[in-house]
Amino acid sequence: MTQAAEIGASGIGKMFGRFTALADISLTIGRGEFLTLLGPSGSGKTTFLMILSGFEAPTSGRLTLDGRELTETPPEARGFGMVFQGYALFPHMSVEDNIAFPLKVQGRPAPEVKRRVAEMIEMVGLGGHGHKRPAGLSGGQQQRVALARALAYAPPVLLLDEPFSALDKNLRGQMQDEMRRIHRDTGTTFVFVTHDQEEALALSSRIAIFEKGRLQQIAPPRDVYERPANRFVAEFLGDINILPLQGGQIEGQDAGMGGSGDLAIRPEYMELSLNAPATGPSLAARLTDLTYLGAETRLALQTPGGLPLVLHRPTATLPPGLAPGAAVWATWDAGRGFLI
């Protein structure tokens, strides 16, 4: 196991001319955690990763590594591993030589290098491929080599900049499984950048959500999904129904929750009924569209007042013959809604 490190960021800001790329980012990345930086393009997540790596200097604020000053430490002295979007493998070197490269740069003894390379090849599941060059590998295999090289010298922190962006959906899923296993096996602190919400939810111990250079929320996946800190987080993490609530009612119907504001309900927590329910909050609506997604179907509804709703329901549970234009009711458990 690696001796993982803790990173502290206090008031980190970054200006590019008059443009504010980051504003007052403060957080602590715990030892051995898997923190994902998530947000839309231009939100500042990659800029923050580059500041952690030392390839960008902050305009304001400071960084610490296990309590020691890190802000002005050059990249090569930080000892972090890094995996880039394009893998950055040496095309003229074999898999073994690519993995061995950082160990040789550090002057490690040849027997240690050989042993460590063999361990890393085994860890990432590339047995029998050590002699090949990158051009002879699939995209997923190249990604494994990049991971093995970055982890070969047991760095205290591994930084990953959208490493799966070039992979197809099935391969991304496989690599996510591998990433979880490798993180568990190494104990290294992982900081991972992605714009893929599902990927962030699947991999992370915590997610830091960025928008317009500001940190909107940092929390475990279930918390950011089911209890988002604000409307941006709620809408960014998948489909959500946001219903204007006035005096405990929505369009004149009891919402099962007092007060006023915006009531948010995830689509999977709404049920579809062809008849007016006897109890519980509900809204009459008309079905406007169905999107078949295999085991699940996405249903688009609209209330008489023009309020759009989205439901996700198991395809096998839908009423036979359900089609756009049908009069339906959307119902939900009052405990599943939350005010934002």
N, C-alpha and C positions, 0 to 999 in steps of 0.2 A: 504494500500500500504506500502511496505517496504521502509526504507530509504536506497536506493541503494548507493553503493560506487564506487569511481574511483580508479583504480589501475594504477600505473606508473611503468614501467620497463626500466631501463637505463643500457645499456652495459652488460646485463646478459650473462654470460658464464658458461659452465659446462664441466669439464674434468673428465673422468673415466680412471685413469692411463694416458696413452698417447693419449687416444681417445677423440676427441673433439665432445661432444654431442650437445653443443650449443655454438654459437660464436656471441658475441656482439648483443644480441637481445634487441632492444629498441622500445617501443610502449606504448601507453596510451589506457587503456580500459575505455571507458566512463561510467558514471553513467547510469544504466538501459539499457545498450546495450546488444545485443546478439552477442558475438564474438565467431566465430568458428575457432579453430586451425586445419588446414587441411594439410595433406601431406602423402606421402607413409610411409610404415613401416620403422622405424629407422631414420625418418627425424628430430626428436627432439621435436615433438609437445607434447607428453606425459611427457617427461622430464620437459618441460617448465610448464606444468600444475602442476606437483609435486613440482616444485619450488614455484609456486604461493600458493600452499596449505601449504607449510612449511615442507612437508615430505622429500624434498631434499633441501640441501643448495647449493646456487650458488658458483662457484669457483671465480667468479668476478662479479662486477656490484651490483646494489641495486634495491630494491623494495620500493614503497611507497603506502600507502592507504590513500586517501584523503589528500595527501601531507605529511603525517606523516611516519616516517621511519618504514619499515615493515620487512626488510631483515632478521633479526635475531629473529623475533618474533616466538615462537613455535606454532605449528598447533592449539593446543587447545585454544590459546589466540587470534587467528585471527578471530574466530567467523564465519568462512565460512561454508556453507553447501557443502556436497560432495556426488555425486552419482557414484558408481563404476560399472564396467562392470557386475560383478556377483551379484549386488544388496546388498549383505552383510546384509540381514535381519536376525533377531534372530529367528531360527526355532521353539523354544519352546514358543514364544510369539504370541499373537493374533495380527491382524492388528492394533487394537487400541493401544495395549501395545507397539508395534514397533514404532508407530508414537509418542506416549507419552514419550518414553525413553529419548530423549535429553532434553525435558522440565522438566522431573523429576530430571535429573542430574543437571540442573540449579537451582533446588529448587523452581520452580514456584508453586504457590498455587494450590491445587487440583481443585477448581472450574475453574481456568484459564486453567489448563491442559485439563480438560474435554471439555470446550468450544472450545479450539483451535483444539483438536483432531477431534471434530465433524465438524468444519469448513474445516479442511484439507481433511477429508474423502469426504465431499461434493464437494470440489474443484476438486479432482482427479476422481470423478465419481465412488466411491466405496461404495455408500450407500447400506446397507444390508450385507456387507462383513466384518464389523468391528470385529466380533467375530471369524473369521476364522484364521487359522494359515497359514503361507506361503505355506506349502505343498498342501493346498487345493485351491490354486489360480493358474490361468494361468500365463504364462510368462509376458504378458502385464499387468496383475493385480499386479504382484509382482513389476514390474517396477514403477507402480503408487504409491505403498506403499513406495518404496525407495524415490521417489520424495517428497511425502507428509512428510516423516520423515525429509528429508533434509531441507524442507521449513518451518517446524513447528515452529521454533523459530525465523522466519523472518530474516534470515541472509542477510547481505548486498551484499554478493557475493555467487553464486552457481556455483560450479565446477563439470563438468560432463565428465567422462572418458568413451567414446564409450558406452553409456548406452543402445543402441539399438542393439548391435552386436549379441545378442543371439536370436533376434526376426525374424520371417519370414517377407517377403517383405510386405505383406498386413498389418500385425500388426505394422510394422515399420512406414508405412504411417499413420496409425491411431494415433500412439504415437507422430509423428511429428506434427500432427494437435493439439493434446493435449498440446504438449510442447509450441507451439506458443501461445495458449490461456493462459496457466499458466504464461508464461513470461509476457504477456500483463496484466494479472490480478494482478500479484504480484509486478511488477516493479523492481524486483531484477536484479542485474547485472549477466548475465549468461556467463560463459566461457565453451565452449563445444568442446570436442575433437572427431574427426571422421576421417576416411580415405575414406568416401563415398562422392564423389563430389556432387551428386544430393541432398543428405541430407544437405550438407553445403549450397548449393545454395537456398534450400527451407526454411531454418530456420533463417539464419543469418541477422543481420543488417550490419555486416562486416565480412570478411573472412581474416585470416592471414595464408598465405601459407608458409610452411616450407619445406626445402630440404637440406639434409646433414648438419643439425644444423644451417642453416641460414634462416633468414626471407626473402623470395623472393618478397612478395607483401602483403600489407594489404589495403583493399578497400571494398566497397559494392559489393554484388554478381554480379550485372550487369557489373560493371567495370572490375572485375577480369576475367569475362568470355568474354566480348566483347572488352576489351582493356587490355590484359595481359601485364605485365611489361617486360617479357622476354619469350624466347622459352620454358623454362621448364614449366612455368605457362600455356602457351598456350596449350602445349601438355598434361599436367596433367589433365586439366579440359575438358575431353571429346574429341570426335573426332575433328580433325582440318586438313585442307589442307594447307601445307606449300610449296609454289611454288617459286623456284629460279627465281629472277627477274633481268634481265640484260638490262640496257638501256631502261627500260619501257616495255620490252617484255618477254614473257614466251614461250620457244620453237619457237621463231620466230613470235609469235602472240602478238598483242597489248593487254596489260593487263589493259589498262584504267588508269594507274598510272605511273608517271615518276620515274626515278631513278633506283637504283640497291639495292639488298638485298634479304630478304625473305618476300614474300607476303603471309599473312595468311588469310584464309577464312573459316568460320565455315560451316559445311556441309549443314545446313538448309538454308543457304543463296545462295546455288547453285541450278540452275534449270537444268533440263534434256530436251534436244531437239533431235529429230530425223533428223533435217535438220540444215544446217549451218545458224546461225542467221544473219540477215541483219545488225544489229548494236550491239554495246557493246562488251566487252571482252568475249572471248570464247576459248575453247580448244577442238579439235577433240579427241575422245577417243573410246575405245572399252569396252563394259560392260563385266566384268569378273565374277561378282557374285551378287546375290540378297539374302538378308536376310529378310524374312517376319517377322515383329514384331507387327502384328495386324493392328492398324490404321496407322502405319508408316512402310516403307520399307527402309532398308539400302542398298545402291547401291555401289558396288566397281567397279571402272573404272581404265583404264590405258591408258595413252597417247602414241602416236607412239614413243616418246623419252623415254618411260619407267617410266614416272612419275605417281605414284598412286594417285587416287582421291577417296574421299568418299562423297556421297550425302545422305541426309535424306529427303525423300519425302513422302507426304501422299499417302498411298496405292491406294486410290480411284482415284488419279490423274494420275497414271502411264498409258502409252499407252498399249492397249490390246496386249497380246502375247509377251511382252518384255521378252527376255531371254538372258542368257550369250552368248557372241559372237556378239551381235548386235553393229553396228556402231552408235555412238551417239555423241552429243556435250554437253559439260558442259558450262553453261553460268552463269554470275553473274553480279550484280550491282557493278560498280566500287567503289561506296561509302561504300560497305560492307567489302572491303578488308582493311587490315592495315599492315604496315611494322613492322617486329620484328627483 
